[in-house]
């Protein structure tokens, strides 16, 4: 069996074999090394959050810690699947650039040092406000994701991007929130309530601030329902829906279709999707009960 099939993030021999295979500069090997490194990084992140959230348990013993560690190992592997936190993809790009530039591919530890400045965008410890934002809209985002065929993580990330994690939604003259999570403007065909608000648009690559009219809703759930209808029924967003499992491609396709004018929309969406993934993991850890203790009887001889 090839070492590329290895999935145990705690197996030093497998990781060493991956390093050796990565030196062949095979694209498949580079991608697997990056994914394994992201699993290790995620495991360390989970361990740090466990310590910060729970401290020393008053009731658990060594056995409880053992099973919790096993759970975290598996959770780290699951979180690193697919688009993961975005760190693996970033490492692949960096290692590939090194290869094309004629320099040896860096070892994972070296690449991690070079990549450190970009890590806070996807893996920084989030604020309570960000955690609440994700927790509050996640159920509706899941429903929207099922209807559109889009990863709900990308939907929540888009809402975070458009509103600054819910802190900067358009408001009316009295200061009341529009609950507009996705920056949807009120065009000529809109018959509902609306508010005027300042926004930033990009024209010819330059940012420009202007006042626009935005749709207003009675609740965040109403905003998500309208967003689902707008994206799902318009043929112009078909390419975005086809890329719904990849936050960066999803955002880039939305920008190309005219949803946003920011040329970095896809990259920003991908960075926030990584942070949403972290927040979901953090919320799961805080709300999950301790792993159950199991009894192992001595085998009879």
Residue, then its C-alpha position, 0 to 999 in steps of 0.5 A: x500500500x502506498x504511504x499516500x493512503x495513510x491517515x493516522x496523524x499520530x504515526x511518525x513513520x507514515x509522516x516520514x515516508x510522506x516526506x520522502x515521497x514529497x521530495x519526488x515533487x509528485x503533485x499527489x504527494x505534495x497535496x497529501x503531505x499538506x493535508x497530513x500537516x493540516x491534520x497535525x495542526x488541527x490536532x494541536x488547535x483542538x488540544x489548545x481549545x480543550x485546555x482553554x475550555x475545560x482546564x483540569x477535570x474534577x471528575x475525569x481520570x487518565x482514562x477519560x483523557x485517553x478517550x477524549x484524545x482519541x476523539x480529538x484525533x478522529x475529529x482532526x482527520x475529519x476537519x481536514x477532509x475536503x477544503x479543511x481549514x484552508x491551510x493544506x491548500x495554501x501549503x500546496x500552492x507554496x510548495x508548488x511555487x517553490x518547485x516551479x521556481x527551481x528550488x527544492x520543495x520545503x519540508x512541512x515544518x519549514x513550510x509551516x514557518x513560512x506560512x505562519x503569517x497567513x494562519x490567523x486568517x483561518x485559525x485564530x481564536x475567534x471572539x464570542x461574537x463570531x461564535x454566536x453569529x455562527x451558532x445562530x445562523x447555522x441551522x438556516x444555513x444548513x437548510x439553504x445549503x441543502x436547497x442550493x447544493x452548497x456547503x453551509x460553511x461557505x454560506x455562513x462565511x459569505x454572511x460573515x464577509x458581507x456583514x462583518x460577522x453580523x456587526x455591520x448589517x444595513x440599518x434604517x434611520x432609526x438604527x433598526x437592523x435590516x437583517x440583510x445578511x448578504x448585502x442584497x440590494x433592493x432593485x426596481x423589482x423589489x416590493x419589500x422594505x428597504x434601507x439606504x446605507x453606505x457600501x464599498x464597491x470596486x470600479x476598475x479595481x479601485x474601492x469607492x464608497x457610495x450609498x445604495x438601497x438594500x433589502x430589509x427583512x423581519x429576521x435573519x431567517x427571512x434573509x436566508x430564505x430570500x438569498x436561497x431564492x435569489x441564488x437558486x432561481x437565477x441562471x447567472x449563478x449556475x456556475x457558483x452553485x456548481x462549485x458550492x463545495x469549494x468556498x474559494x471557487x464559489x466566491x469567485x464565481x459569484x463575483x464573476x456573475x456580478x454578485x460582488x465587485x471585489x476582485x478578492x471576493x473568492x479569496x476572502x470567502x475561503x479565508x472566512x470559511x476556514x474560520x467558520x470551520x474552526x468555530x464549528x469545531x470549537x462549538x462542538x467541543x464546548x457542547x459535547x459531553x465527555x467521552x464515555x468510559x469503557x470497561x475492559x475485562x481481563x481476558x481469561x487465560 
